[in-house]
Amino acid sequence: MEIGKNTFRVDGVIDSFENQHQERDFTIEFTAPEFTSMCPMTGLPDFGTIVITYQPAARCIELRSFKYYLQAFRDRGIFYEDVVNQLLEDIVAAIEPRWLQVTGEFNSRGGISARVTATHGTPRP
């Protein structure tokens, strides 16, 4: 199994490995229930759950590196909408999936919770 094709960013690295089942359409879902970033307006921490759902093409996300990549957001001042879209862009750059959906379900602040979803491509049956 080949590991490689890293996407390097100031914020972290998403490693990938070769999809051993490229002939088949299948879906992978990751849930990160302890996601943390920082509100750029207040400097206070934001907490939420990130759900990554994708259909791989040639490459799959390596989870250890992805965990560290997500942890790099802890001290970063970034809005919810930017978090979700940055994740989408970085994953697309790292593995070029057939289809990808990133959902951020952010905890309530001031009585309002937020869910932000961004997609790439069209899912196959």
Backbone torsions as a table, in degrees:
resi	resn	phi	psi	omega
1	MET	NA	125.9	-179.4
2	GLU	-85.0	132.6	172.9
3	ILE	-116.9	136.3	-179.4
4	GLY	165.1	-149.9	-176.2
5	LYS	45.5	61.9	179.9
6	ASN	-76.4	146.0	170.3
7	THR	-107.1	113.3	-178.0
8	PHE	-94.1	133.7	176.2
9	ARG	-137.9	159.2	174.9
10	VAL	-57.3	-34.0	-174.6
11	ASP	-82.3	-14.4	-177.0
12	GLY	152.5	-175.1	-175.3
13	VAL	-128.6	137.2	171.5
14	ILE	-110.0	108.1	175.5
15	ASP	-83.7	159.7	179.3
16	SER	-141.1	166.7	175.2
17	PHE	-139.5	161.2	-175.9
18	GLU	-67.4	132.9	174.9
19	ASN	-73.7	115.4	-178.3
20	GLN	-79.0	-2.2	-176.3
21	HIS	-131.9	47.5	-175.9
22	GLN	-63.6	-23.0	-179.2
23	GLU	-75.3	-12.2	-174.7
24	ARG	-113.4	139.4	171.6
25	ASP	-85.1	122.9	175.4
26	PHE	-147.7	161.5	-174.5
27	THR	-117.2	137.9	176.0
28	ILE	-116.0	137.9	177.0
29	GLU	-132.0	131.2	174.9
30	PHE	-116.0	142.0	174.1
31	THR	-125.3	125.2	178.2
32	ALA	-114.5	93.3	-172.6
33	PRO	-79.6	-2.3	-176.5
34	GLU	-119.1	32.2	-179.1
35	PHE	-66.7	137.9	178.7
36	THR	-137.5	135.3	169.7
37	SER	-138.9	-170.4	-178.0
38	MET	-125.1	138.4	176.4
39	CYS	-68.2	124.8	-179.0
40	PRO	-71.2	-16.2	-179.6
41	MET	-85.8	-41.9	-173.2
42	THR	-108.2	-20.2	-174.8
43	GLY	78.6	4.0	178.8
44	LEU	-84.1	153.7	-179.8
45	PRO	-71.4	144.3	171.8
46	ASP	-112.3	139.2	-178.9
47	PHE	-122.2	148.6	177.7
48	GLY	-173.4	-177.6	177.2
49	THR	-115.7	130.0	175.9
50	ILE	-106.5	129.6	176.8
51	VAL	-118.4	122.3	178.1
52	ILE	-110.0	121.5	177.5
53	THR	-126.3	125.7	-177.5
54	TYR	-150.9	157.7	171.6
55	GLN	-110.0	111.5	-175.7
56	PRO	-72.8	154.9	170.6
57	ALA	-103.8	-105.0	-177.2
58	ALA	-81.5	-23.9	-172.9
59	ARG	-132.5	155.1	177.3
60	CYS	-121.8	156.1	178.4
61	ILE	-76.6	134.5	174.6
62	GLU	-88.9	122.3	-168.4
63	LEU	-67.2	-37.9	-178.8
64	ARG	-58.8	-49.0	-180.0
65	SER	-65.8	-34.4	-179.7
66	PHE	-66.9	-37.0	176.6
67	LYS	-60.3	-46.6	179.3
68	TYR	-67.5	-35.6	176.1
69	TYR	-59.5	-47.2	179.5
70	LEU	-63.5	-37.8	180.0
71	GLN	-64.0	-23.4	179.6
72	ALA	-66.6	-14.7	178.5
73	PHE	-80.6	-12.2	-173.1
74	ARG	-53.1	-43.3	-176.1
75	ASP	-104.9	16.0	-176.3
76	ARG	-99.7	125.3	174.6
77	GLY	-76.9	111.7	-174.3
78	ILE	-155.6	138.9	177.8
79	PHE	-74.7	155.7	179.7
80	TYR	-52.0	-47.6	-177.1
81	GLU	-61.2	-38.0	179.6
82	ASP	-71.6	-36.5	177.0
83	VAL	-56.3	-53.6	-174.8
84	VAL	-63.6	-44.3	-179.5
85	ASN	-70.9	-33.0	175.6
86	GLN	-66.2	-42.7	176.2
87	LEU	-59.0	-47.0	179.8
88	LEU	-57.6	-50.1	-178.2
89	GLU	-61.8	-41.9	-178.1
90	ASP	-69.4	-38.5	178.2
91	ILE	-68.1	-42.9	177.4
92	VAL	-59.3	-43.3	179.3
93	ALA	-64.8	-34.0	-176.3
94	ALA	-77.8	-40.1	-171.8
95	ILE	-129.1	-8.0	-179.2
96	GLU	46.5	63.1	-176.4
97	PRO	-71.4	160.8	173.8
98	ARG	-65.0	-41.0	180.0
99	TRP	-151.4	145.6	-179.1
100	LEU	-147.7	137.0	171.6
101	GLN	-131.0	130.6	176.6
102	VAL	-118.0	125.6	177.8
103	THR	-123.7	130.4	173.3
104	GLY	-111.3	120.8	176.1
105	GLU	-109.9	102.0	-171.8
106	PHE	-96.1	140.0	-177.0
107	ASN	-63.5	157.3	-177.9
108	SER	-64.2	136.6	171.0
109	ARG	-134.8	125.5	-178.7
110	GLY	64.0	27.4	177.6
111	GLY	84.1	5.2	-179.4
112	ILE	-126.2	126.9	173.3
113	SER	-103.5	164.7	-177.0
114	ALA	-137.0	142.2	171.8
115	ARG	-125.9	124.3	179.9
116	VAL	-122.3	130.4	-179.4
117	THR	-128.4	134.9	174.9
118	ALA	-132.1	144.2	-178.0
119	THR	-130.2	160.3	176.4
120	HIS	-137.1	131.1	177.0
121	GLY	76.5	-170.5	-179.8
122	THR	-125.1	128.5	-179.3
123	PRO	-65.8	146.0	174.6
124	ARG	-98.8	149.5	-179.4
125	PRO	-63.1	NA	NA
